[in-house]
């Protein structure tokens, strides 16, 4: 069924004059560009949302890491005469472990390749255009 509709379109295109063919090509190009921009915007919104979550995790992890380091340094200072610093040391270690987990989760959520789907669609469009024009 697709081949028949393509043949009809080719027959219609064969009857058009050169200026009409150029207008048709420009119209198709505009539609393609609008569609690509729309898809790129959608993909960019999704990646920004992922980057936002990654930033929140990284920020929280960094603040917690600095806090836990401060606690560990206090514990180290209190541990010299060996007293009640063991509790502070345990709290600092737990905070550092949680900070490490948050940093790990945040780093995993950072987008590795931006706009992957848009790049793939543009490559496909370019390849199809080259094949059609040859």
C-alpha positions, -999 to 999 in steps of 0.1 A, spaced: 0 0 0 29 24 8 44 18 -27 11 29 -44 9 61 -23 45 68 -32 39 63 -69 9 86 -67 31 112 -51 57 107 -78 31 111 -105 19 143 -89 54 156 -86 62 148 -122 34 171 -133 46 201 -112 67 229 -126 102 236 -113 90 266 -91 62 244 -77 87 216 -70 110 241 -52 81 254 -31 71 218 -23 107 209 -13 110 240 9 76 232 25 88 197 33 121 211 46 103 235 69 81 207 83 112 185 88 130 213 106 100 221 128 97 184 137 134 182 146 133 213 167 102 200 185 119 166 192 151 183 203 132 206 227 115 176 242 147 156 246 165 187 260 138 191 286 142 154 296 180 158 298 177 190 319 154 172 343 180 144 346 208 169 350 187 188 377 183 156 397 220 148 393 229 183 405 207 179 435 223 146 444 258 159 438 251 191 458 237 172 487 265 146 486 291 174 485 276 192 515 272 160 535 308 150 526 322 183 539 301 180 570 312 145 576 348 155 571 344 182 597 329 157 621 357 133 614 383 160 621 366 168 654 365 132 663 401 128 654 409 158 677 389 143 705 403 109 699 438 118 709 433 114 746 409 85 738 375 94 754 340 98 742 351 104 707 343 69 695 306 79 690 315 111 671 339 90 649 311 65 641 287 93 632 313 108 609 320 75 592 282 69 586 278 105 572 308 99 549 293 66 537 259 83 529 277 112 512 296 87 490 264 70 481 248 103 471 278 113 451 277 79 433 240 82 425 244 118 413 274 109 391 254 81 375 226 104 365 247 129 346 239 126 309 269 111 290 259 121 255 236 150 250 206 148 226 213 113 215 179 107 198 181 140 180 216 132 167 204 98 155 174 113 137 195 139 120 220 113 109 192 92 95 176 122 78 210 131 62 216 96 50 181 94 35 185 128 18 219 117 3 203 84 -9 174 103 -25 195 129 -42 219 103 -58 
